[in-house]
Amino acid sequence: MKKLTKRLTLLATLSAFAFVFKSCEQKQKEETKQVEKELIVESEKPEYFLLRPEVEKAYGYSHAVKIGNSIKVSGAVSMDNEGNPTAIGDIEQQMKNCYADLEKILKHFGCTFDDVVKEDIFTTDMAQMLEKSAYRAEIYKNGFPTGSWLEVKGLALPEFMVEIELEVHKSK
């Protein structure tokens, strides 16, 4: 009988220990989930940036949105501050104007072209774009990002020959 009592006492003690351990483990998991939830909510608050506020409001878009470490940049085209096309008929100058605007956006977020992970180029004349694309080596000095080049029938205005959009990853 004494042996049985010792075994029952040992079993009860182990059960109590397991229950306490499980409760502590569950509480720790819940606290971890809460901290993760708070971190995710804080880091996912979007930050909007308008390069040309009046033009972008008129067309209904933001030039860039940053969420956490990711920045999505709308397609840049060759335009002045009033939204008028510039460098009409000159795809190389239009491309340079696009990259100049994109650089302003990157600087706003403390980034450079080294932080760009994806670049999509839309052009109305792929043959000319390919001819003038060597200029990109001046922009991307440490390697090119991923991306796609697409020839399209037209862009927002008929004078635009190239549009460049970016995805950026900002390391902490």
SERO-4910 file (N, C-alpha, C, O; in steps of 0.05 Angstrom, whole numbers):
BEGIN
 pado doro    nc1    nc2    nc3   cac1   cac2   cac3    cc1    cc2    cc3    oc1    oc2    oc3
  Met    A     16    -24      0      0      0      0     17     25      0     11     45    -13
  Lys    A     39     24     15     57     47     17     69     53    -11     72     76    -18
  Lys    A     76     31    -25     87     34    -52     67     48    -71     75     66    -87
  Leu    A     42     40    -69     21     51    -85     17     81    -79     13     97    -97
  Thr    A     18     88    -54     15    115    -45     38    132    -56     33    154    -66
  Lys    A     62    122    -55     85    136    -66     82    140    -96     88    162   -107
  Arg    A     73    119   -110     69    122   -139     48    142   -146     51    158   -164
  Leu    A     26    141   -130      4    161   -135     14    189   -129      7    208   -144
  Thr    A     29    192   -108     40    219   -101     59    228   -123     57    252   -132
  Leu    A     76    211   -133     94    217   -154     79    224   -180     86    244   -193
  Leu    A     58    209   -186     42    214   -210     28    241   -207     26    256   -227
  Ala    A     17    246   -184      3    272   -180     23    295   -182     16    316   -194
  Thr    A     47    292   -171     67    313   -172     75    318   -201     77    341   -210
  Leu    A     80    297   -216     88    299   -244     65    312   -261     70    329   -278
  Ser    A     40    305   -255     17    317   -269     16    346   -263     11    363   -281
  Ala    A     19    354   -238     18    382   -230     41    397   -244     36    419   -254
  Phe    A     65    385   -244     87    398   -258     82    402   -287     87    423   -299
  Ala    A     71    381   -300     65    383   -329     44    404   -334     46    419   -353
  Phe    A     24    406   -317      3    426   -320     15    454   -317      9    472   -334
  Val    A     32    459   -297     44    485   -293     63    492   -316     62    514   -326
  Phe    A     78    472   -325     97    476   -347     81    483   -373     88    502   -387
  Lys    A     59    469   -378     43    473   -401     30    501   -400     29    515   -420
  Ser    A     21    509   -376      9    535   -373     29    557   -378     23    577   -392
  Cys    A     54    554   -368     75    574   -373     82    575   -402     86    597   -414
  Glu    A     83    551   -415     90    550   -443     68    564   -459     74    579   -478
  Gln    A     43    559   -453     20    571   -467     21    601   -464     17    616   -483
  Lys    A     26    611   -439     27    639   -434     49    652   -450     45    674   -461
  Gln    A     72    639   -451     95    650   -466     88    652   -496     95    671   -509
  Lys    A     75    631   -507     66    631   -535     47    655   -540     50    669   -560
  Glu    A     28    659   -522      9    681   -525     23    708   -524     17    726   -540
  Glu    A     42    711   -506     57    736   -504     74    740   -530     76    763   -540
  Thr    A     86    719   -540    102    721   -565     84    729   -588     92    747   -604
  Lys    A     60    717   -590     42    724   -612     33    753   -610     32    767   -630
  Gln    A     29    763   -585     20    790   -581     43    809   -590     37    829   -604
  Val    A     67    804   -583     90    820   -591     93    820   -621     97    841   -633
  Glu    A     91    796   -633     93    794   -662     71    810   -676     76    824   -695
  Lys    A     47    808   -665     24    823   -676     29    853   -675     24    868   -694
  Glu    A     40    863   -652     46    891   -649     67    900   -668     65    922   -680
  Leu    A     88    884   -672    109    890   -691     99    892   -720    105    910   -734
  Ile    A     82    873   -727     71    872   -754     54    896   -759     56    910   -780
  Val    A     36    902   -741     18    925   -744     34    951   -746     28    967   -764
  Glu    A     54    955   -730     70    979   -730     85    981   -757     86   1003   -769
  Ser    A     97    959   -766    114    961   -790     98    962   -816    109    969   -837
  Glu    A     72    956   -815     56    956   -839     40    981   -844     24    982   -862
  Lys    A     45   1001   -827     31   1027   -831     43   1040   -856     67   1046   -857
  Pro    A     27   1045   -877     38   1056   -902     46   1085   -900     33   1101   -886
  Glu    A     68   1092   -913     77   1120   -915     75   1127   -945     89   1115   -962
  Tyr    A     60   1147   -951     55   1156   -979     74   1179   -985     80   1196   -969
  Phe    A     83   1180  -1011    100   1202  -1020     90   1211  -1047     86   1195  -1065
  Leu    A     86   1237  -1049     78   1250  -1075    101   1267  -1085    110   1285  -1071
  Leu    A    111   1261  -1108    133   1276  -1121    122   1303  -1132    134   1324  -1128
  Arg    A     99   1301  -1146     86   1324  -1157     57   1323  -1147     39   1313  -1162
  Pro    A     52   1333  -1123     25   1329  -1111      1   1337  -1128    -18   1321  -1130
  Glu    A      2   1359  -1141    -21   1367  -1157    -26   1349  -1181    -49   1341  -1186
  Val    A     -5   1341  -1194     -7   1323  -1218    -17   1296  -1208    -35   1284  -1220
  Glu    A     -5   1285  -1187    -12   1259  -1178    -41   1258  -1167    -55   1238  -1171
  Lys    A    -50   1279  -1153    -77   1280  -1144    -96   1281  -1168   -118   1268  -1168
  Ala    A    -89   1296  -1189   -106   1299  -1212   -109   1272  -1227   -131   1265  -1236
  Tyr    A    -88   1256  -1228    -89   1230  -1241    -97   1208  -1222   -104   1185  -1231
  Gly    A    -97   1213  -1196   -107   1194  -1177    -87   1172  -1169    -94   1148  -1169
  Tyr    A    -62   1179  -1162    -43   1159  -1153    -23   1172  -1135    -20   1197  -1134
  Ser    A     -9   1156  -1119     14   1165  -1103     39   1155  -1117     40   1133  -1128
  His    A     60   1171  -1118     84   1162  -1133     98   1140  -1118    111   1123  -1131
  Ala    A     96   1139  -1092    109   1117  -1077     94   1111  -1051     83   1129  -1039
  Val    A     95   1086  -1043     84   1078  -1018    104   1059  -1004    113   1040  -1016
  Lys    A    111   1066   -979    129   1049   -964    113   1035   -942     98   1047   -927
  Ile    A    117   1008   -941    105    992   -920    127    974   -909    138    958   -923
  Gly    A    134    979   -884    156    963   -872    182    970   -886    189    993   -889
  Asn    A    195    950   -896    221    953   -911    217    954   -941    236    956   -955
  Ser    A    192    953   -950    186    952   -979    175    979   -988    158    991   -975
  Ile    A    184    987  -1012    175   1012  -1024    166   1005  -1052    182    994  -1068
  Lys    A    142   1012  -1059    132   1009  -1087    131   1036  -1099    120   1055  -1088
  Val    A    144   1039  -1123    145   1065  -1136    130   1063  -1163    136   1046  -1180
  Ser    A    110   1080  -1166     95   1081  -1191    113   1088  -1214    135   1099  -1211
  Gly    A    104   1082  -1238    119   1087  -1262    126   1117  -1265    108   1134  -1264
  Ala    A    151   1122  -1269    160   1150  -1274    161   1154  -1304    169   1137  -1320
  Val    A    151   1177  -1313    152   1185  -1341    166   1212  -1343    170   1226  -1323
  Ser    A    172   1220  -1367    187   1245  -1371    167   1268  -1372    155   1273  -1393
  Met    A    164   1282  -1349    145   1305  -1348    156   1327  -1331    174   1323  -1314
  Asp    A    146   1351  -1335    154   1374  -1318    135   1374  -1294    118   1357  -1290
  Asn    A    139   1395  -1276    124   1396  -1252     94   1401  -1255     78   1397  -1237
  Glu    A     86   1409  -1279     57   1414  -1285     45   1389  -1298     21   1389  -1304
  Gly    A     61   1368  -1304     51   1344  -1316     53   1344  -1346     42   1326  -1359
  Asn    A     67   1363  -1358     70   1364  -1387     93   1347  -1396    114   1347  -1383
  Pro    A     90   1331  -1417    112   1314  -1427    136   1331  -1435    134   1354  -1444
  Thr    A    160   1320  -1429    185   1332  -1437    201   1313  -1454    196   1289  -1455
  Ala    A    221   1324  -1467    239   1308  -1485    223   1292  -1506    229   1269  -1511
  Ile    A    204   1305  -1517    186   1292  -1536    202   1282  -1560    218   1296  -1572
  Gly    A    198   1256  -1566    212   1243  -1589    241   1233  -1582    253   1222  -1600
  Asp    A    251   1238  -1558    278   1231  -1550    277   1210  -1528    276   1218  -1504
  Ile    A    277   1185  -1535    274   1164  -1515    297   1163  -1494    292   1158  -1471
  Glu    A    321   1169  -1503    343   1169  -1484    340   1191  -1463    345   1186  -1440
  Gln    A    333   1215  -1472    329   1236  -1452    305   1231  -1434    305   1237  -1411
  Gln    A    284   1219  -1446    261   1212  -1429    270   1192  -1408    261   1194  -1385
  Met    A    286   1172  -1415    296   1153  -1396    312   1167  -1374    308   1161  -1350
  Lys    A    329   1185  -1382    345   1200  -1362    328   1216  -1343    333   1218  -1319
  Asn    A    307   1228  -1354    288   1244  -1338    273   1225  -1318    269   1233  -1295
  Cys    A    266   1202  -1327    253   1182  -1309    271   1175  -1286    263   1176  -1263
  Tyr    A    296   1169  -1292    315   1161  -1271    321   1184  -1252    325   1180  -1228
  Ala    A    320   1209  -1262    324   1232  -1244    301   1234  -1224    306   1240  -1201
  Asp    A    277   1230  -1234    254   1231  -1215    255   1207  -1196    249   1211  -1172
  Leu    A    262   1184  -1205    263   1161  -1188    284   1164  -1166    281   1156  -1144
  Glu    A    306   1177  -1173    327   1183  -1154    317   1201  -1131    324   1197  -1108
  Lys    A    301   1221  -1138    289   1239  -1118    272   1223  -1099    272   1228  -1075
  Ile    A    256   1205  -1109    239   1188  -1092    255   1170  -1074    250   1168  -1050
  Leu    A    276   1157  -1086    293   1140  -1070    306   1156  -1047    307   1147  -1024
  Lys    A    316   1180  -1053    329   1197  -1033    310   1204  -1011    318   1205   -987
  His    A    285   1209  -1018    265   1216   -997    263   1194   -976    260   1199   -952
  Phe    A    266   1169   -985    264   1146   -966    292   1137   -956    294   1116   -943
  Gly    A    313   1152   -962    340   1145   -953    351   1122   -969    368   1106   -958
  Cys    A    343   1118   -993    352   1096  -1010    369   1105  -1034    370   1129  -1040
  Thr    A    381   1087  -1047    395   1091  -1072    386   1070  -1092    370   1052  -1085
  Phe    A    396   1071  -1116    390   1050  -1136    400   1023  -1127    391   1002  -1138
  Asp    A    419   1022  -1109    429    996  -1098    408    982  -1083    410    957  -1079
  Asp    A    387    996  -1073    366    984  -1058    343    973  -1075    325    960  -1065
  Val    A    344    979  -1101    323    970  -1120    325    940  -1125    347    930  -1132
  Val    A    303    926  -1121    303    897  -1125    288    889  -1150    291    867  -1161
  Lys    A    271    907  -1160    256    901  -1185    251    927  -1200    244    948  -1189
  Glu    A    256    926  -1226    251    949  -1243    236    939  -1268    245    921  -1282
  Asp    A    212    950  -1273    197    943  -1296    197    968  -1315    191    990  -1306
  Ile    A    203    963  -1340    204    984  -1360    183    979  -1381    181    957  -1392
  Phe    A    167    999  -1386    147    998  -1407    155   1019  -1428    162   1042  -1422
  Thr    A    155   1010  -1453    164   1028  -1475    146   1025  -1499    135   1003  -1504
  Thr    A    143   1046  -1514    128   1045  -1539    146   1038  -1562    136   1034  -1585
  Asp    A    172   1036  -1558    191   1029  -1579    214   1013  -1568    235   1024  -1560
  Met    A    211    986  -1567    231    969  -1555    258    970  -1570    279    969  -1557
  Ala    A    257    973  -1596    283    974  -1611    299    998  -1602    323    995  -1597
  Gln    A    287   1021  -1599    302   1045  -1589    310   1041  -1560    332   1049  -1553
  Met    A    293   1029  -1544    299   1025  -1516    324   1008  -1513    341   1014  -1497
  Leu    A    325    986  -1528    348    969  -1528    373    983  -1537    395    979  -1526
  Glu    A    371   1000  -1557    393   1016  -1567    405   1034  -1546    429   1038  -1544
  Lys    A    387   1046  -1529    395   1066  -1510    398   1055  -1481    405   1070  -1463
  Ser    A    394   1030  -1478    393   1018  -1451    420   1017  -1436    421   1013  -1412
  Ala    A    442   1021  -1451    468   1021  -1438    470   1042  -1416    486   1039  -1397
  Tyr    A    454   1063  -1418    454   1084  -1398    448   1073  -1370    457   1084  -1350
  Arg    A    433   1052  -1369    425   1040  -1343    450   1031  -1327    448   1030  -1302
  Ala    A    472   1025  -1340    497   1017  -1325    507   1040  -1308    522   1036  -1289
  Glu    A    500   1065  -1316    508   1088  -1300    491   1090  -1274    499   1102  -1255
  Ile    A    467   1079  -1276    448   1080  -1253    454   1057  -1234    456   1061  -1210
  Tyr    A    456   1033  -1245    460   1009  -1229    489   1000  -1230    497    984  -1247
  Lys    A    505   1012  -1213    534   1007  -1213    541    981  -1199    563    970  -1205
  Asn    A    524    970  -1182    531    946  -1167    514    922  -1175    511    903  -1159
  Gly    A    504    922  -1198    487    900  -1207    459    909  -1213    448    927  -1201
  Phe    A    447    896  -1233    420    903  -1241    399    888  -1225    403    866  -1216
  Pro    A    376    901  -1220    354    888  -1206    340    868  -1225    345    867  -1249
  Thr    A    321    853  -1214    304    837  -1231    284    855  -1245    283    879  -1239
  Gly    A    268    844  -1263    248    861  -1275    240    851  -1302    249    831  -1312
  Ser    A    222    866  -1314    212    860  -1341    212    885  -1358    209    907  -1349
  Trp    A    216    880  -1384    214    902  -1404    191    894  -1422    191    872  -1433
  Leu    A    172    913  -1426    149    907  -1442    145    929  -1463    147    953  -1456
  Glu    A    140    921  -1487    133    941  -1508    102    943  -1507     88    923  -1508
  Val    A     93    968  -1505     64    972  -1502     55    990  -1525     70   1005  -1537
  Lys    A     29    989  -1531     17   1005  -1552     18   1035  -1545     22   1052  -1563
  Gly    A     15   1041  -1520     15   1069  -1511     17   1072  -1481     12   1053  -1467
  Leu    A     25   1095  -1472     28   1102  -1444      7   1123  -1437    -11   1128  -1454
  Ala    A      7   1135  -1414    -13   1154  -1405    -19   1176  -1425    -42   1183  -1430
  Leu    A      3   1187  -1437      0   1208  -1457     16   1199  -1482     36   1185  -1479
  Pro    A      7   1206  -1506     20   1195  -1530     49   1204  -1533     65   1190  -1547
  Glu    A     58   1225  -1520     86   1234  -1522    105   1218  -1505    129   1218  -1510
  Phe    A     94   1203  -1486    112   1187  -1469    121   1162  -1484    105   1148  -1496
  Met    A    147   1158  -1483    158   1135  -1497    168   1113  -1478    172   1090  -1486
  Val    A    172   1121  -1453    183   1102  -1433    170   1108  -1405    166   1132  -1398
  Glu    A    165   1087  -1390    156   1090  -1363    171   1069  -1346    172   1046  -1354
  Ile    A    181   1077  -1323    197   1059  -1306    186   1058  -1278    183   1079  -1265
  Glu    A    180   1034  -1269    170   1031  -1241    189   1013  -1226    203    996  -1237
  Leu    A    190   1018  -1200    209   1004  -1183    196    991  -1158    175    999  -1149
  Glu    A    210    970  -1149    205    959  -1122    231    960  -1107    252    953  -1118
  Val    A    230    969  -1083    254    975  -1067    252    960  -1041    231    957  -1029
  His    A    275    950  -1032    277    938  -1005    297    954   -989    321    955   -996
  Lys    A    288    967   -968    305    983   -951    314    967   -927    298    961   -910
  Ser    A    340    960   -927    350    946   -903    351    964   -880    355    988   -883
  Lys    A    348    953   -856    348    970   -832    376    978   -825    380    992   -805
***
